[in-house]
Amino acid sequence: MKPKILVIGDIMLDIFTSGDAHRLSPEAPVPIILNPETRTSLGGAGNVVVNLCALDCDVRLLSCIGDDDAGNQIREKLSHIKSCIDINLIVAKDHVTTTKQRFIANGQSVVRVDNESLFDIFPDIRCTNLTHQMPISYLNWMIEASDTIVVSDYGKGFITETFMAHVIASAGLNKIIVVDPKGKNTWKYAGASIITPNTKEAFDLTGESDPYKAGPVLQKRLPGAEVIITCGSSGMLLFSGGRVELFQGHNVNVSDTTGAGDTVVAVVTALKAMGDSTSEAARLANLAGSLVVSKHGTACVNWEDLSVPLGDANAKHS
């Protein structure tokens, strides 16, 4: 039986505009990209969904978009993902769908342009409805119908403290909740089962630049939670109970780190939903992260990728 995963969080549209550049502009010291091509992909919580579906999970999604073209593109892309069995996109009229547009010249990123709205979507949900578009009872049903919950918090206003508290309370003690965090409010995630910050996010949450020090601080502030800190090329650290486990980084040619954290949280979540240990989940998530950063743009992995040696998997995708 396929794992049933509920993804809650900030969805966005990643836009990649790329081409060759052979000279600098006479107007400013910037490259001129000649006849660029543009492609789009799902980002944020959307990229988590794509990765989970590639891992053969049945996925439900709850997120928010604006009433705009980027939101329509997100809806259209999600409609083509067969394993995404329940798509719930709340349309906030005053909200701009988050987009991240990257301009790439000769394979090198030169600038990123973001469009976003930064305000709380649910400042207080202690009422009957999340919005007029969705009753809280339906959110509670989605939580109950799922094996595991992923919270993809990009700090865009969807995952408020009160909303997060409601999700955790509704899930109770029998659901695994995996959180990809953002911001400085550690206590917002109290009750989570696993938290997966990168080193910068761990610093923001704890004030500790050394991940070996940040991990225990997060464990103390989030009793019962296991902590996975991704450390780029250095690999990954797992803090579980009083134990620390290092998963060494793999030697790969890094092309693009876009969305690597989404892949990590997806692999961890899928394996935990299937009953694997957090240590095994972290080991394979570390491998998955190495695979996707060797590809351009947002990327995903499947079980076949994770069942072969890294060099063979890279060769298949080159």
N, C-alpha and C positions, 0 to 999 in steps of 0.2 A: 504494500500500500504506500502511495506517495505521501511524503511529509506534507502537512498542511501548515503553511506559514502565512502570518499576517504581517505585512509591511506597513508601518505608519511613519510618515515623515515628510520632509521637504523634497518635492520633486522639481526638476528643472530640465531645461533643454540645453544640451551641449552643442555648440556650433563650431565647426572647424573650417576655416577658410585658408586654403594652402595653394602654393604654386612656386614657380622658380623666380629667383631674383638675381639679376646680373649687374645691377647698378644701383647707386644711391640716388635718392631724390635731390634735385637742386634746391628744393624749398626747405629741406631739413635733413639732418644726417640719418635718414631712415631708408630701408630698402624699398624698392618698387617691386611689388609682386605682380608678375605679368600673367594675365588671363587666369586668375585663380579659380579653383573649384571649391564649392561649399557643400559640406555634408552635415547632417545633424544626427544626434543620438540622444537617448534618454540619459539623464544625469541624476545625481543625488539618489533619492529613494527609488527613482525609476531605474537606475543602473543596478541597484540591489535586486529589484524585481527581475530584470533581465538575467542577472547571474543566477538567481535561485531557479528560474525556469530552465536555464541551461543545465542545472543540476537535477532536473526532473522532479521539481517540487510543484505542488499545487499552491498558487499564491493568490492571496487577497491583498488589495491595496487600498489604503485610505490616505488621501493627500488633498492638496489645495492648488488650484490654478486661478489665473485671472481670466477675465472675459476678453481674450485677445488671441492673435494669430498663434503665438507660441503655445498657449494653452490648447488650442485646437490641434496643433501638430503633436503635442504630447498625447492627447486623447486618441488621435489616429494611429500613432505608433503602438500604443498599448493594445489597441483593438486587434492587432495582428499577432499578439503573443498568445498562443493557444493555452498555455498552462497558467495564464493569469485569468483565473476563473471568476473573479469578482472585482471590478474596477469602480472605486468610489472617489470621484474627484469633486470636491466641493468648490463651486465657482464663487469667488469673492469679488464682487463688482469693483471695489476700490483697490484690489490687489493686482500687481503686475506679476505675471508669470516670470519666474527667475530664468534668465538666460546667461550663459557664459560663452562668449564668442572668442575663439582663439585664432589669431592670425599667424600663419606658419610660412616662413620663407626658407626654401632649400632644406626642409626638414627641421628647421629650428624655430621654436616659438619666439615671436618678437613682441607681441603685446596681447593682453586679454581685456575684453570689454564686457562688463557685467551690467545687466539690468535687473533690478529687484526692488521689492517693497519690504521694508523692515518694520513691521508692526505686528502685534499679537493678533492672531486670528481668533483665538478663544481666550480672551482675558479672564472669563469666568464661566465655567460650564455647569455650575450647580443649578441646573434647570432641566426641563424636559427634553429640550433639543440641543444638539451641537449648534445647528443653524436650522432655519426653516427647511433646509434640504435633507437633513438627516436627524432622526431621533436618537437619543443616547441609547435607547434600548437596542437599536440595530448595531451600534458600536459594541455594546456588551455581547450581543450574539456573535459578532465576528470574532471577538476575543475567545469566547467559549468554544467556537467551532474550530479553532486553530490549535495545532500542537505547540507551536513556538511563535513568539512575537519578536519582530525586529523594529527598533526605533531608530530611524535615520535622521538625526538632528543636525541640520546645517545652519541653525541659528537664524532662519528666515521668518520666524514668528509662528510656525505651525505647532511646534512642541513647546507649549507654555508649561509653567510649573503646575498649574491646576489641571491641565489636560494630562500631563505625565502622571500626576498623582492618581487621577481617575483610572487611567490604563492599568497602572500597577495594582490598585485596589480591586479592580474588576477581574484581573488575571488571578489574583490570589496566590497561594503558595505552590500550586500544582502546575504552573506554566513557567517555562523558561523564557526570560525576557533578555534579549541581547541589545545593547545600546551602543551606537556609534555617536559619541557626545560632541558637543560644541559649547564654548563659553566658559565662564568661571564659576557657575553655580553647581558645585558638586552634588549638593544635597537634593537637587532637582531629580537625580537619578536614584534616590534611595529606594531600595526594593528591587532593583535590577539584579539579574542573575550573573550577567557577564557584561563588562564594559570594555570597549576596544579603541582607546585613543591612540593617536600617533604621539610622537615625542612632544611636538608643539602643543597639542591639545592637552596632554598630561601636564605640561608646564602651566598652561592657562588654568587648569583645574586645581593645581596644588601649589604653584610657585616654585616647584623643584625642577631644575633643568636636567638633573641626572635621573634617568628613568628608573634606576635601581632604588632611588629614594622616593620617587613619585609613586611607584607601585604600592608600597606599604601605606603611604598617606591615603591613597584612594581606598585601600582595603579598610583602613580605620574609619574613614568617613562613610563608607558604604558597606556596613557589616553584612557578611555572607556573600558578597559579590566576588567573583573571580575577575582578575584584571589582565587583559592582554594589551601590551604596549608595542606598537609597530615602530621599528627603529630604522626604517629605510634599508640601506645596503647592509647594515649591521644585523638585520634579522628581526627577531621578535622575542619579547619577554612575557612569560606567563607567571602570574602571582596567584597561587592557589593555596589557601590556608597559610601555613608558615613556610611554604616551599616556593622557590623561584627556579624557573626552567628557562634556559636560553635556547632558542632555535636559530642557528647560525644562518646568516644571509647567504643566498646562492650567487655564484659569480655569473652575472648576466650583463649584456649590453643594454643599458637603460635607454629606451626610446622616449617614453612618455609615462609619467606617474599619474596621469588623470584617471580617477576612478579606482585606483588600486585599493583604497580603504573600503570601498563598496564591495569589491570582490572578497576581501578578507572577511568582512562581517557576514557576507552571504555564505561562504564556505563554513565558517564556524557555526552559523545558525543551522544550516542543512544537516551537518554532522551531529550536532546536539539533538536535533529533532529525531534523528535516527538512532539515538541512544549511545553514540560514541562518547568517549572521555573528552574532557576539554583539552587535555594534552595532545591527543590524536587530532582533534579539530584544529588546534593551533599549529601543529606540524604541517598539516596539509594546507592550511590557510597561508602559511609562510611560503610554501611552494607555489600556491596559486598567485600570491602577490608578485613573486618573481617572474612568473610567466606573463602576467598582464603588463608589467612595466616594460617588457621587451617588445611590446606591440605599440603601434601608434594609436592615439585616441582612446576612448573608453572601450574596454574589451572585457570578455568573460572567458571562463573555463568550463569544461565539463568533466565528468568522472574519468573519461578516457585520458584526458590531459594529466590528471592527477595520479594515474596508475602506471605511468611510464617514467623513466629517468628524465630529469630536467633537460638534458641535452637533446634527447630524442623528441621531447614535447616541443622544444623551441624550433627544432628543424622542421617539424610538421607545420608550424605556423609561420615560418619565414617565407 
